[in-house]
Amino acid sequence: MKSTLWGLVMIHCVSFMHAQQSILLKLELKNSLTIPRNMESVEIPLKKVRVLAGQNFTINDASSKKELPYQWLANGDLLIQSDFKAGEIKKIEFYKSSLQHFEPKVYGRFVPERLGDFAWENDKIAFRMYGKELEKVPEQNGWGMDAWTKRTNKMIINQWYQLNNYHQDNGDGLDFFQVGSTLGAGDVLPFINNNLAYLGNYTSYKIIEEGPLRFTFELTYPQVKIDGYEISALKRISLDAGSQLNKSVIRYEFKGKKTLPVFTGIVHWDGKGQKIIDQDNQLAAYWPENSKNGTVGSAILYPNSNNLIIDKNKHLGSETNVKSNQAVTFYTGAVWDKAGEITSGKNWLYYLQEFSLRLKHPIQITQ
């Protein structure tokens, strides 16, 4: 009996030693806010995780032993997601392991079978931008970002395009958001002579990051001559798992004048409902009246900006002047009340205000 116990102790000690030796890195993550943060995306700079280069590893919460999903980003940083309690300091450990596979929570693709759409989604909602081919169908042509409502965490884009019935709710959601000749659920256009200057739909795309936690892509808009300008554009859009909002970074390249006026915003169509401008948090939101399919709330948020947010030309948004190749950064997106998580304009505003607060106070990372 003693020898058996001794053998078990030795096995435990050897296992413990191997476990200790297999730790590649330890980090400490601090939530400095007095609010919890669920499915928080944390970007760990490459300089803090350089030791992991070329390694296969797992990341564990040192306290709960829960494994955390991660993704290498195109710039070399490491993206992880975790839940944080208010004021929590979380210790995480990186262990050598076999190659990890995480169930994708984001997805997107070019859709040649539907006039060149580019569609993308996460576990909360889906979006699309319109391609050049749609311009040949004037009665269907749209400009801005479209939102598809979901009440499932499954990836549904391929199924909906295959069945071609996404304007009907078959249990997982549907497309009933109206875009037309507007900025839709959040986009940008030159604002010339007090009007949105439509430059045409995108002509090429490039997928930058494919998940499992973040989907990032670029859309290219060719040069157009208008009002003394020669303007082209490049849009980079990212969507994280668990988020209702995309991050958009737009650069206009132009000649003819020193600056270009642009307007970023969301459409409200002069419809009834709540039109919200929160200048302190640099955001605008629209919560329309309920319809037979429910309500799609939309929003736009400007990080690190003090531009005046206005209600203009049936849009809520901000007008600014940019130089050629100057980045215009904003967050836009939507939510559906029938998904059951955000069910009122008040709830939507609260979500957006917390989103803004989290952007201003990212998780602190120390070694």
Secondary structure, DSSP 8 states (H G I E B T S, - for coil): -HHHHHHHHHHHHHHHHHHHHTEEEEEEEE--SSS-EEEEEEEE-HHHHGGGTT--EEEEETTT--EE-EEE-TTS-EEEEEEE-TT-EEEEEEEE-S------SEEEEEEGGGTTEEEEEESSEEEEE-BGGGGG-TTT---SBEEEEESSSS--HHHHHHHT-TTS-SSSEE-----SSS-BTSEEEEEETTEE-----B-EEEEEEE-SSEEEEEEEEEEEEETTEEEEEEEEEEEETT-SEEEEEEEEEEESSS-EEEEEEEE-TT-SEEEEEETTTTEEEEEE--BTTB-EEEEEE-TT----EEEETTEEEEEEEE-TT-EEEEEEEEEEGGGSS--SHHHHHHHHHHHHHHHHS--EEE-
